[in-house]
């Protein structure tokens, strides 16, 4: 058997299986890089889906307002209706639109609040 300078059997050392600390650190660095790239992208996807859901809810509210305007125009004051009135009358079932008003101006429908306006 061959021995190195310190008297260890080199054949035994070469046949040991496992990973070194350097290999383990390299894998951890690669995983860290992948996580650093993936996490912001995932948060962007989540925010985009929330934004699209809000826009879809807004379009649903506008369609409900058009239906209410056709069926019961008495619900409208100055060609506008509060979303809470649409919910109460059963035209739409949405959450998070408190204080929002739908307006009809020359057959152009708008959703307004004190913060936003979506047409």
C-alpha positions as CSV (number, residue, x, y, z in Angstrom):
1,X,0.0,0.0,0.0
2,X,1.1,3.5,-0.8
3,X,1.4,6.0,2.1
4,X,1.7,9.8,2.0
5,X,4.2,11.8,4.1
6,X,2.0,11.8,7.1
7,X,1.6,8.0,7.1
8,X,-2.0,7.9,5.8
9,X,-3.0,5.3,3.3
10,X,-3.7,7.4,0.1
11,X,-5.8,4.6,-1.5
12,X,-8.3,4.8,1.4
13,X,-8.5,8.6,1.2
14,X,-9.2,8.5,-2.6
15,X,-12.0,6.0,-2.3
16,X,-14.0,8.0,0.3
17,X,-17.3,9.3,-1.0
18,X,-18.9,12.6,-0.1
19,X,-18.8,16.2,-0.8
20,X,-16.2,18.8,0.3
21,X,-17.0,22.0,2.1
22,X,-16.1,24.0,-1.0
23,X,-18.6,22.0,-3.1
24,X,-21.3,22.6,-0.5
25,X,-20.6,26.3,-0.4
26,X,-20.7,26.5,-4.2
27,X,-24.1,24.9,-4.2
28,X,-25.3,27.3,-1.5
29,X,-24.1,30.3,-3.5
30,X,-25.8,29.1,-6.6
31,X,-29.1,28.6,-4.7
32,X,-28.8,32.0,-3.2
33,X,-28.3,33.6,-6.6
34,X,-31.4,31.7,-7.9
35,X,-33.4,32.8,-4.9
36,X,-32.3,36.4,-5.3
37,X,-33.6,36.4,-8.9
38,X,-36.8,34.4,-8.3
39,X,-38.2,36.1,-5.2
40,X,-38.6,39.6,-6.8
41,X,-40.1,38.1,-9.9
42,X,-42.6,36.2,-7.8
43,X,-43.7,39.3,-6.0
44,X,-44.2,41.1,-9.3
45,X,-46.4,38.2,-10.5
46,X,-48.5,38.4,-7.3
47,X,-48.9,42.2,-7.6
48,X,-49.8,41.9,-11.3
49,X,-52.5,39.4,-10.5
50,X,-53.9,41.6,-7.8
51,X,-54.0,44.6,-10.2
52,X,-55.7,42.5,-12.9
53,X,-58.3,41.3,-10.4
54,X,-59.0,44.9,-9.4
55,X,-59.5,45.9,-13.0
56,X,-61.8,42.9,-13.6
57,X,-63.8,43.9,-10.5
58,X,-64.1,47.4,-11.8
59,X,-65.3,46.2,-15.2
60,X,-67.9,44.0,-13.4
61,X,-69.1,47.0,-11.4
62,X,-69.5,49.1,-14.6
63,X,-71.5,46.3,-16.2
64,X,-73.6,46.0,-13.1
65,X,-74.2,49.8,-13.1
66,X,-75.3,49.6,-16.8
67,X,-77.7,46.9,-16.0
68,X,-79.1,48.8,-13.0
69,X,-79.4,52.0,-15.1
70,X,-81.4,50.1,-17.7
71,X,-83.6,48.3,-15.1
72,X,-83.9,50.8,-12.3
73,X,-82.7,54.3,-13.3
74,X,-84.4,55.7,-10.1
75,X,-81.4,54.3,-8.2
76,X,-79.2,56.9,-9.9
77,X,-78.6,60.4,-8.6
78,X,-77.1,62.8,-11.1
79,X,-76.4,59.9,-13.4
80,X,-74.3,58.2,-10.7
81,X,-74.7,55.4,-8.2
82,X,-72.7,54.2,-5.3
83,X,-71.2,50.7,-5.4
84,X,-72.8,50.0,-2.0
85,X,-76.2,50.6,-3.6
86,X,-75.4,48.1,-6.4
87,X,-74.4,45.6,-3.8
88,X,-77.5,46.2,-1.7
89,X,-79.7,45.8,-4.8
90,X,-78.0,42.6,-5.7
91,X,-76.4,43.7,-9.0
92,X,-72.8,43.0,-7.9
93,X,-71.0,41.2,-5.1
94,X,-67.5,42.7,-4.7
95,X,-65.4,43.8,-1.7
96,X,-63.0,46.7,-1.3
97,X,-64.9,49.3,-3.2
98,X,-66.4,51.3,-0.3
99,X,-67.0,54.9,-1.2
100,X,-66.7,54.2,-4.9
101,X,-69.2,55.7,-7.3
102,X,-70.1,54.8,-10.9
103,X,-70.9,57.7,-13.2
104,X,-72.6,57.8,-16.6
105,X,-71.6,60.9,-18.6
106,X,-72.9,60.8,-22.1
107,X,-72.9,57.0,-22.2
108,X,-69.3,57.0,-21.0
109,X,-69.1,55.0,-17.7
110,X,-66.5,55.9,-15.0
111,X,-65.7,54.5,-11.6
112,X,-64.6,57.3,-9.3
113,X,-63.4,57.6,-5.8
114,X,-61.6,60.3,-4.0
115,X,-58.3,58.5,-5.0
116,X,-58.8,57.0,-8.5
117,X,-60.8,57.2,-11.7
118,X,-61.0,54.2,-14.0
119,X,-62.9,54.3,-17.3
